[in-house]
Amino acid sequence: MSDDMELIHGSGNVFRDLGRPNADLLQAKALIASEILKILDEREWTTRKAQEATGISHADFSRIRSVKLSRFTIDRLMSILRQCGRSARP
């Protein structure tokens, strides 16, 4: 086995490391979405059950589960998080 591998530390933002534009925005959306997904998993909610409990569309929860976040603003994701009964951590 060769020891020629170089270890490179990331910046803490995978989107920045990949050279994506708006990396900070993408990272923030991903972090908020992960909090929403934690809630769904903790409560064992399907997207339909989440809709029943919060009034937010099943389609929105499906997009979040699929990490299709381009349609969401930070404000919208924060609103969904609040509707799930949790606010973002400082």
N, C-alpha and C positions, 0 to 999 in steps of 0.2 A: 504494500500500500504506500502510495506517495504522500509526502507531507508538503507538497507544492501548492496546496490550496490557500488562497488569501482570504482572510476574514474582513469583510467590510461592514461597518455598522451603519444601519439605516438612520434616517433623520427622525424617526418616530411618526412620519406621515408617509405611508406607502405610495400615495398619489404623487407626492412631491418627488419621492425616489424614482418613480416611473416617468417623471417629466410631464405630468398631466397639468394642463392649465387649470386654474381655480382649485388648486390642490387643497387649500385650507377649507374651502367651502365643501368640497367632496368629502373631506375627512369629518367635518362637523356633521354632515348629513348621515354619514355611515355610523357615527357614534350615537346619534339620536335614534336612528333606526334600530341599532343593536339593543338599545334600552327598551324600545317598543317590543322587539322580539323576545327579550327576556321576560317581559310581562306576559305575553301570550303563552310562552312556554311554562312559566311558573303557575299560571292559572289553567293550563291545559286547554286553552281556547283555540278552537278552529277559527278561521277567518269569519265564518258565519256567526259563531258565538260571540266573537269580538264585536261584530256589527250590532248584534242584539243588545249587547251590554253598553255600547258607547254611542250608537247612532251613526258611527262613521262607516262608510260603505265597505262592503266585503271586498270590492275591487281595490280600494286603497290598501287594505291589509294584505291582499294578495300581492300587490306590487312591492310592498315593503318586504314581505317574505321572500320574494324573488329578487330582491335588491335592485329593483328598477326604480331608482330614486330621482331620475331626471325631471319628472313632472312635479316633484315636491319642492316647495321652498322650505327654508329653515323654519319660518313661522308656522307653516302648515304641519310640519313634523312635530314641532313643539306643541301645537294645539292637539294633535293626536295623542301625544305623550300625556298631556294633562287630562284629556278625556279618558285615558286609561287609568287615571288616578295617581299619576306620579309626575313630578317635575324633574327637570334636568339637574344633575348634580353639579355643584359649583366647580 
